[in-house]
Amino acid sequence: MIRIMEFAARCGVAAGDVDIWVERRWLLPLRDETGPSFSETDLARARLIVELERDLGIDPEAMPVVLSLLDQVHGLRRRMRLLTEALMELPEPHRTALCRRLLEADPDNGGDSGGDRA
């Protein structure tokens, strides 16, 4: 685990910036009697926050929405990876049938999703 001073240095920001991000709940470090401690995952998220703020100009009011959407994307990617792994464990005939059904249901591949598209 990484303490706040090292964490801030590795992100290229002041410790006060990290405190603000924690206060706004953009980061959720573990806490103990000596204060917050951060993981490598927290570090990656903090670097993303720096990039979003400095490079893309995302303002503090929009940041929770952007972070939430990115969290959803990462969650969906994780689920897709798990589904793909499960699919690959199926016997070949079942895997082929399921893949065919998925392609048929995908409107982006000319399939019918069962709903109307505008």
SULQUIUR-V461496 format. One record per residue. PHI is phi in degrees with one decimal (NA if undefined). OMEGA is omega in degrees with one decimal (* if undefined). BURIAL is + if it has 9 or more other C-alpha atoms within 8 Angstrom, else -. Layout:
phi=PHI omega=OMEGA burial=BURIAL
phi=PHI omega=OMEGA burial=BURIAL
This chain:
phi=NA omega=-173.2 burial=-
phi=-114.0 omega=177.5 burial=+
phi=-82.4 omega=-167.4 burial=+
phi=-60.9 omega=-177.4 burial=+
phi=-65.6 omega=177.4 burial=-
phi=-65.8 omega=179.8 burial=-
phi=-58.6 omega=179.9 burial=+
phi=-60.5 omega=179.8 burial=+
phi=-61.7 omega=-179.4 burial=+
phi=-68.7 omega=176.8 burial=-
phi=-89.0 omega=-176.9 burial=+
phi=77.8 omega=180.0 burial=-
phi=-131.5 omega=175.5 burial=+
phi=-79.7 omega=177.5 burial=-
phi=-58.7 omega=177.5 burial=+
phi=-61.9 omega=176.4 burial=-
phi=-63.4 omega=179.2 burial=+
phi=-62.8 omega=177.4 burial=+
phi=-57.3 omega=179.3 burial=-
phi=-64.0 omega=-180.0 burial=-
phi=-62.6 omega=177.4 burial=+
phi=-67.9 omega=178.7 burial=+
phi=-59.4 omega=179.5 burial=-
phi=-80.9 omega=179.0 burial=-
phi=68.3 omega=172.5 burial=-
phi=-76.8 omega=174.0 burial=+
phi=-123.9 omega=-179.5 burial=+
phi=-127.6 omega=-177.9 burial=-
phi=-72.3 omega=169.9 burial=+
phi=-74.2 omega=179.7 burial=-
phi=-127.2 omega=171.0 burial=-
phi=-140.0 omega=-175.9 burial=-
phi=-63.4 omega=-179.6 burial=-
phi=-97.2 omega=178.4 burial=-
phi=117.2 omega=-177.6 burial=-
phi=-73.8 omega=171.3 burial=+
phi=-134.0 omega=-169.7 burial=+
phi=-115.6 omega=178.0 burial=+
phi=-97.8 omega=174.6 burial=+
phi=-64.2 omega=176.2 burial=-
phi=-64.8 omega=175.6 burial=-
phi=-60.4 omega=-179.9 burial=+
phi=-62.9 omega=178.3 burial=+
phi=-62.0 omega=179.0 burial=-
phi=-65.6 omega=179.1 burial=+
phi=-63.4 omega=177.5 burial=+
phi=-63.8 omega=175.1 burial=+
phi=-64.3 omega=178.0 burial=-
phi=-59.4 omega=178.0 burial=-
phi=-59.2 omega=-179.7 burial=+
phi=-63.0 omega=-179.9 burial=+
phi=-63.7 omega=-179.5 burial=+
phi=-72.7 omega=-172.1 burial=+
phi=-77.3 omega=-172.7 burial=-
phi=-85.9 omega=-176.1 burial=-
phi=-105.2 omega=176.2 burial=-
phi=69.9 omega=177.4 burial=-
phi=-68.8 omega=-178.1 burial=+
phi=-86.0 omega=-176.2 burial=-
phi=-57.8 omega=-180.0 burial=-
phi=-69.4 omega=-178.8 burial=-
phi=-87.3 omega=-174.1 burial=-
phi=-56.3 omega=-180.0 burial=+
phi=-59.0 omega=179.2 burial=+
phi=-67.2 omega=-179.5 burial=-
phi=-61.7 omega=-179.7 burial=-
phi=-63.6 omega=178.4 burial=+
phi=-63.0 omega=178.7 burial=-
phi=-64.2 omega=177.7 burial=-
phi=-64.9 omega=176.1 burial=-
phi=-61.4 omega=178.4 burial=-
phi=-64.2 omega=178.3 burial=-
phi=-60.6 omega=179.6 burial=-
phi=-63.2 omega=177.7 burial=-
phi=-63.7 omega=178.4 burial=-
phi=-66.2 omega=177.7 burial=-
phi=-63.4 omega=178.6 burial=-
phi=-62.9 omega=178.8 burial=-
phi=-63.3 omega=178.0 burial=-
phi=-61.4 omega=178.7 burial=-
phi=-62.8 omega=178.9 burial=-
phi=-64.6 omega=177.4 burial=-
phi=-63.7 omega=178.5 burial=-
phi=-63.5 omega=178.0 burial=-
phi=-62.1 omega=178.7 burial=-
phi=-64.8 omega=178.6 burial=-
phi=-60.7 omega=-178.1 burial=-
phi=-67.8 omega=178.5 burial=-
phi=-84.5 omega=179.4 burial=-
phi=-71.3 omega=172.6 burial=-
phi=-60.2 omega=-174.8 burial=-
phi=-50.3 omega=-178.8 burial=-
phi=-61.1 omega=178.8 burial=-
phi=-68.5 omega=179.7 burial=-
phi=-62.5 omega=-180.0 burial=+
phi=-62.9 omega=179.9 burial=-
phi=-64.0 omega=179.9 burial=-
phi=-66.6 omega=178.0 burial=-
phi=-61.7 omega=178.5 burial=-
phi=-61.4 omega=-179.4 burial=-
phi=-63.2 omega=178.5 burial=-
phi=-63.2 omega=177.8 burial=-
phi=-64.1 omega=179.3 burial=+
phi=-65.3 omega=-177.5 burial=+
phi=-84.6 omega=-175.2 burial=+
phi=-89.0 omega=-179.4 burial=+
phi=-63.2 omega=178.1 burial=+
phi=-71.2 omega=176.8 burial=-
phi=-106.4 omega=179.2 burial=-
phi=85.4 omega=179.2 burial=-
phi=-84.3 omega=-179.6 burial=+
phi=-112.0 omega=-179.3 burial=+
phi=-82.1 omega=-178.5 burial=-
phi=88.9 omega=-180.0 burial=-
phi=-124.0 omega=178.0 burial=-
phi=-83.9 omega=174.6 burial=-
phi=-110.5 omega=178.6 burial=-
phi=-88.9 omega=* burial=-
